[in-house]
Amino acid sequence: MPEGKHIFGVVKVGERGQIVIPKKAREIFGIHAGDELLVLGDEAQGLALAKNEKFLNMVEQIFAASDTPEDAMHFAEAVRRAQKPEEQP
């Protein structure tokens, strides 16, 4: 495999929709119990997991360097809303 690229194997989705992230993947990416992971989806490409704070920081840096920094704020706010759904009456 090229440096920095990994294949961690196959995981099975349990009855409650849960998966186990392989130990080596958790070690390499510093994922620990209680960490918040953001689940991203693209219907054509599939799912991706990212550490929440690292992802938001990266997005904000990318858009801050662009000509449209307001897009970063809108995107980051959308991600934050998705993480904390509003309580329904």
Backbone as CSV, one residue per row, in Angstrom:
resi,resn,N_x,N_y,N_z,CA_x,CA_y,CA_z,C_x,C_y,C_z
1,MET,0.851,-1.193,0.000,0.000,0.000,0.000,0.888,1.245,0.000
2,PRO,0.428,2.295,-0.670,1.172,3.562,-0.615,1.216,4.089,0.817
3,GLU,2.234,4.850,1.117,2.396,5.381,2.467,1.176,6.221,2.858
4,GLY,0.697,5.998,4.059,-0.453,6.742,4.559,-1.799,6.178,4.145
5,LYS,-1.802,5.148,3.305,-3.051,4.515,2.859,-3.193,3.178,3.578
6,HIS,-4.417,2.829,3.931,-4.646,1.619,4.716,-5.899,0.890,4.257
7,ILE,-5.882,-0.411,4.410,-7.087,-1.230,4.305,-7.194,-1.938,5.646
8,PHE,-8.251,-1.668,6.375,-8.394,-2.215,7.720,-9.245,-3.464,7.770
9,GLY,-9.833,-3.852,6.668,-10.659,-5.043,6.648,-12.131,-4.693,6.558
10,VAL,-12.945,-5.680,6.764,-14.394,-5.549,6.633,-15.014,-5.580,8.022
11,VAL,-16.020,-4.746,8.231,-16.769,-4.776,9.490,-18.207,-5.136,9.173
12,LYS,-18.878,-5.705,10.129,-20.279,-6.107,9.955,-21.158,-5.159,10.755
13,VAL,-22.245,-4.743,10.160,-23.208,-3.883,10.841,-24.106,-4.772,11.693
14,GLY,-24.190,-4.436,12.988,-25.022,-5.207,13.906,-26.490,-4.853,13.764
15,GLU,-27.313,-5.564,14.497,-28.759,-5.367,14.435,-29.180,-3.945,14.790
16,ARG,-28.403,-3.285,15.619,-28.729,-1.920,16.039,-28.012,-0.879,15.187
17,GLY,-27.427,-1.293,14.063,-26.753,-0.364,13.160,-25.359,0.026,13.599
18,GLN,-24.795,-0.704,14.531,-23.471,-0.369,15.050,-22.380,-1.136,14.309
19,ILE,-21.199,-0.498,14.243,-20.016,-1.174,13.705,-18.879,-1.011,14.714
20,VAL,-17.870,-1.845,14.602,-16.676,-1.730,15.420,-15.566,-1.220,14.516
21,ILE,-14.947,-0.117,14.916,-13.807,0.399,14.163,-12.600,-0.440,14.563
22,PRO,-11.911,-1.045,13.595,-10.783,-1.917,13.927,-9.740,-1.218,14.810
23,LYS,-9.147,-1.993,15.705,-8.193,-1.463,16.677,-7.061,-0.697,16.003
24,LYS,-6.487,-1.242,14.941,-5.363,-0.567,14.283,-5.799,0.790,13.731
25,ALA,-7.013,0.871,13.189,-7.528,2.146,12.683,-7.691,3.142,13.834
26,ARG,-8.215,2.677,14.974,-8.375,3.563,16.136,-7.030,4.072,16.620
27,GLU,-6.031,3.191,16.625,-4.690,3.587,17.067,-4.076,4.616,16.115
28,ILE,-4.117,4.350,14.821,-3.510,5.247,13.838,-4.170,6.621,13.853
29,PHE,-5.499,6.652,13.990,-6.224,7.917,13.918,-6.545,8.511,15.285
30,GLY,-6.045,7.889,16.349,-6.228,8.436,17.689,-7.675,8.523,18.128
31,ILE,-8.442,7.498,17.815,-9.859,7.470,18.183,-10.001,6.733,19.513
32,HIS,-10.653,7.400,20.457,-10.809,6.845,21.802,-12.286,6.869,22.203
33,ALA,-12.616,6.071,23.203,-13.985,6.045,23.719,-14.414,7.463,24.071
34,GLY,-15.605,7.832,23.659,-16.135,9.160,23.948,-15.854,10.191,22.871
35,ASP,-14.952,9.895,21.932,-14.688,10.829,20.838,-15.933,10.970,19.973
36,GLU,-16.121,12.150,19.412,-17.228,12.380,18.502,-16.731,12.249,17.072
37,LEU,-17.400,11.397,16.306,-17.072,11.221,14.900,-18.223,11.745,14.065
38,LEU,-17.878,12.433,13.009,-18.864,12.957,12.079,-19.042,11.935,10.966
39,VAL,-20.283,11.588,10.662,-20.573,10.645,9.583,-21.010,11.462,8.373
40,LEU,-20.239,11.346,7.296,-20.533,12.058,6.055,-21.031,11.054,5.038
41,GLY,-21.886,11.487,4.149,-22.408,10.573,3.142,-22.557,11.218,1.788
42,ASP,-22.254,10.446,0.783,-22.454,10.823,-0.611,-23.099,9.615,-1.254
43,GLU,-24.322,9.775,-1.764,-25.052,8.626,-2.289,-24.321,7.923,-3.417
44,ALA,-23.453,8.619,-4.136,-22.701,7.994,-5.230,-21.396,7.379,-4.734
45,GLN,-20.803,7.947,-3.671,-19.482,7.508,-3.223,-19.497,6.643,-1.965
46,GLY,-20.457,6.876,-1.066,-20.522,6.090,0.155,-20.384,6.944,1.397
47,LEU,-19.993,6.307,2.500,-19.874,6.953,3.805,-18.417,7.214,4.146
48,ALA,-18.213,8.211,4.998,-16.877,8.497,5.532,-17.039,8.932,6.978
49,LEU,-16.054,8.631,7.795,-16.019,9.063,9.192,-14.876,10.047,9.363
50,ALA,-15.090,11.063,10.185,-14.028,12.019,10.488,-14.176,12.448,11.937
51,LYS,-13.037,12.719,12.585,-13.111,13.279,13.929,-13.765,14.648,13.804
52,ASN,-14.762,14.881,14.595,-15.595,16.062,14.477,-14.807,17.365,14.490
53,GLU,-14.068,17.634,15.535,-13.376,18.913,15.659,-12.313,19.096,14.575
54,LYS,-11.585,18.026,14.241,-10.571,18.142,13.188,-11.223,18.501,11.860
55,PHE,-12.362,17.895,11.579,-13.046,18.160,10.326,-13.523,19.605,10.268
56,LEU,-14.169,20.078,11.338,-14.665,21.448,11.345,-13.524,22.449,11.211
57,ASN,-12.415,22.207,11.901,-11.257,23.094,11.791,-10.718,23.117,10.367
58,MET,-10.633,21.954,9.733,-10.134,21.871,8.371,-11.040,22.649,7.418
59,VAL,-12.345,22.465,7.548,-13.296,23.163,6.669,-13.173,24.666,6.851
60,GLU,-13.110,25.114,8.087,-13.005,26.545,8.344,-11.719,27.118,7.756
61,GLN,-10.607,26.385,7.844,-9.342,26.847,7.264,-9.418,26.919,5.745
62,ILE,-10.017,25.918,5.135,-10.126,25.896,3.673,-10.945,27.084,3.188
63,PHE,-12.115,27.280,3.790,-12.973,28.365,3.334,-12.424,29.732,3.717
64,ALA,-11.717,29.829,4.843,-11.140,31.116,5.241,-10.117,31.573,4.200
65,ALA,-9.454,30.630,3.554,-8.468,30.960,2.531,-9.098,31.189,1.165
66,SER,-10.387,30.958,1.045,-11.061,31.098,-0.244,-11.653,32.495,-0.404
67,ASP,-12.235,32.718,-1.554,-12.884,33.991,-1.824,-14.269,34.079,-1.197
68,THR,-14.751,32.969,-0.647,-16.100,32.950,-0.076,-16.092,32.394,1.350
69,PRO,-15.465,33.120,2.292,-15.406,32.603,3.672,-16.778,32.441,4.306
70,GLU,-17.785,33.169,3.808,-19.120,33.009,4.385,-19.651,31.599,4.141
71,ASP,-19.207,30.935,3.070,-19.617,29.556,2.822,-19.144,28.636,3.939
72,ALA,-17.959,28.917,4.490,-17.426,28.102,5.588,-18.335,28.196,6.799
73,MET,-18.775,29.404,7.095,-19.637,29.585,8.261,-20.952,28.838,8.071
74,HIS,-21.528,28.922,6.859,-22.783,28.222,6.595,-22.594,26.710,6.687
75,PHE,-21.493,26.211,6.126,-21.225,24.776,6.151,-20.999,24.301,7.580
76,ALA,-20.150,25.010,8.325,-19.861,24.620,9.706,-21.133,24.650,10.554
77,GLU,-21.978,25.650,10.329,-23.233,25.728,11.074,-24.153,24.561,10.722
78,ALA,-24.194,24.169,9.459,-25.019,23.027,9.049,-24.532,21.749,9.722
79,VAL,-23.220,21.597,9.814,-22.659,20.411,10.472,-23.018,20.427,11.944
80,ARG,-22.878,21.570,12.578,-23.223,21.663,14.010,-24.703,21.369,14.249
81,ARG,-25.581,21.870,13.379,-27.012,21.588,13.520,-27.292,20.097,13.374
82,ALA,-26.584,19.440,12.456,-26.787,18.005,12.245,-26.363,17.217,13.485
83,GLN,-25.388,17.727,14.209,-24.900,17.028,15.398,-25.848,17.185,16.573
84,LYS,-26.555,18.304,16.639,-27.458,18.574,17.762,-28.832,18.907,17.221
85,PRO,-29.555,17.870,16.805,-30.889,18.145,16.239,-31.757,18.895,17.230
86,GLU,-32.532,19.830,16.704,-33.428,20.603,17.568,-34.464,19.689,18.188
87,GLU,-34.779,19.967,19.413,-35.793,19.172,20.096,-37.146,19.430,19.441
88,GLN,-37.880,18.376,19.228,-39.190,18.530,18.611,-40.238,18.621,19.706
89,PRO,-41.219,19.511,19.559,-42.251,19.676,20.612,-43.125,18.456,20.750
